Structures are given as C-alpha cells and as structure tokens.
Amino acid sequence: MNHPLRLPGFRLLFLGRTISTLGDAVVPAALAIAITRATGSSAALALVLGCAMVPRLLLLPFGGVAGDRFDPRLVALTTDLVRAVAQLLVGLELLGDRPSLAHIALASAVGGVASAFAMPTASPLVAATVRGELRLRANALLGTATGAARLGGPALAGVLVYTAGPGWAFLLDGASFVLSAALLTRLPRRTVDHIDRTDHTDPTPGGGRSLRRDLAHGWHEVRSRDWYWTSLIAHGVWNGAAAVLLTLGPLIAATRFGGDGAWVALTQAGAVGLLVGSLIAGRVRPRRPVLAGDLALALYGLPLLALAAPAPVAVAVAAQAVAMAGLGFLNPVWETVVQQDFPAGALARVTSYDWLLSLGAAPLGYVLAPLAADAWGSRVPLLTAAVLVTVVCAGTAAVPGVRRHGVPPMTTAGPPPEPEPEPEPATERPPVRTRARVRP
C-alpha cells in the first residue's frame, strides 16, 4: 500500500478527525458573536475562553499519562463524547431566550478538561495505524484537513449565525464529535493492541507505576533530547508571537488598512498558507527535518514586521500566507519525527508536554501585547515579537541535535581492507576459516 488512506484504520481516524476539526473551526466565530450578543462585554468572552484554556493547560500532562496507560482509542472516544455533550448543551443554551453565561462558561470548562485528555492521543493513534515512511504523508493529510477546515470554518459559521443563529454552530460541533466517536468505535483494536506501554527507559529506580513516576518519565524523555526541548522553546515563542498578532492585528487592520475586510483577508490568507504548507510537507522529505521545520517557523517574523511598518495591505496578506505556510510545513514533519523517535509507551506524555510548552506562551502574549501597546504603541510589541520569533526559531540551528537529526551518522574510516590472496593452483588443502565482513 503506497497511500495511508488505503489503510482501514487510518481512513477511519482521518475521517473522524476531519469531521471534528471542521466542527471546531466553526465555533470561534460563533462563540464571539454569541457572547457579544448575549452580554455586550468583551470581558465575558475572555472569561469563557479562559474557562476552556486554563484546565486544558493544567491537565495536559495528566492527559498524556492517561493516553500512555490506557488504550488511546478509548480515551479519544470518551473525550469526544464528553465534548459532544458540552457543545450540545451550549447550543441549546444559546437557542433559548436568555442564555446563561455561567452555564456556557461551565460547559467550556468541561470541554477544556476533555480536550486536555484528547490532544495527547492524536499522535499515538497515528503511530498505531500507520507504519514507516507513510507516516509523513498521513500527518500531512491530517494537516491538510486542518488547513481546509480553518479556511472553510469561518464561512460556514457566518452562514449558520446569520441564517439560523449561533446556537446551531455549537449543535453542529457537538454532532461532529458524535460522528468522530462513532468512527473510533469501528477502529480495529488490533491497530492499537501492539503498542508497548512499558517504560523500558524509565530511569527512576523502584518498581510499580505511579502518577508521579509516569510524569517524571515523560519529562525525562523530553529533556534527554536536545533537539526536542530546544525546539519546544522555539514553538512556545512562536505561539506567543502569534498571540501578539491576534491581539493587535484586528485594530491595526481597522485603523490603518481601511477596515475589517483587511483582517478577514489576512486571516483567510493564513488559512490558505497553512493548507499549502501541509501539502508541501507531504511531498518534500527534508534531510534535516527538525532544522527545516524550525527555520520555516522563523518566517512568522514577516507579518509582524508588515503590521509594524505598516506595509501595504497586499504585502501584509502575502506575508501572513507565507508565515502560515511555514507552520503548515512544520506540523506534519514534526509529528512524524516525534512518532519515529520516541518509544510508543511514552508518546502521549511526550506529546502532552509538547502542547503544554508550545501553548503556554500564548496567554502571556494575550496579556502583555495590549499593555505594551498602551504604553509604547503597537509597533514596539510587534517588532519585539518579530525579533524574538525570528532569532529563537532560526537560532535552534546552533543546537547540534537540531542540525544532525535525520542525517545519517558519518562512518569513521577504518583500516584498509586486506588484499585478496592470489589464486593458487587447485590442490587439496585443509579448509580455511574466514572472518565475516562487518559493515561499519
């Protein structure tokens, strides 16, 4: 089989993830409109978003432990059902006459808890359903589906909000999680039964498993690879810089670029770039994948500089497309390297730390960007973020593991081979014991 979609297990996984990703892509725009209509307060929207973000970040490491201890298919299925109930409840609340902010915030918190346990299962499930060199193409397909969902999700949200109401967007998201869970029930157990969940490399002495030991072992796997933890720092800086752009960008677009349409164009260009980057990742196999991915992330300095200048709107839109193409390229390449380099029994924990360190800087960007803009103007935080993301992401090239990962090790020159003996006349001789040649 030369295509991952010909594998029954991955085909089910891909279909379920595509459906749920499209449902999720509809929610952000619908949520912003719904909360604004119901309360007229941006603080209320921040509260709901915080209720989802805080438990997700706090519980991600525990979600990683669950994904490694138990069947990741069962964990993903359970969390899909929990998120389906949460989104359906929000949808029904918004369809009522007086939606309760407290109920919506509570449902968002429940969804955040479920996502903390769902996110670490994605990589183990891909690794379990796709083997070998097809993994890069499989991860690129999932990245392409994400890019397509981000491109079409806001448009679908607009249609639902202005024709039926924002509550229906949440009902659609809830239904997408139900369908995803149904597809996971059809995933053959044999695709995940082979995962070895024993901590063969656990450096902690003593027998038995405990939550503390599982968390410590996952962290040991992270810090034992210089290419991994240094790249995670770069990914965190990228997310912090993205938060700066998302916080300051809409106002800059409205005041300097001629209106909200410029921000919509910037957002859609980013979605197109993400899609194109994922497609490129499925066709290009870089010799140094970690280095190539980190350098691609450094491109995010371009839209930050374009907004700080400010450059013409066409330049800013093009810069955003190029920057998000870098992200679209990194994601499948990074997932493939992680799935191949880490033991299967620790993959969910490693992924959870990945998400935690990568996303942890985003709230910092959301908080500091407006404060810095009020004090010194928007140019200062934009330029600072541009310099940081460029220097840190490109600076990972100085790390030996980043430069060397994926490159076959150089073989040391050994002694020259012994010359073959000259053929002798065919006479009867005792047998000679020969040494087998060992390839260095």
Summary of the structure (lengths in Angstrom):
residues: 440
radius of gyration: 25.1
end to end distance: 32.1
largest distance: 105.3
contacts: 1538
relative contact order: 0.13
helix: 78%
strand: 0%
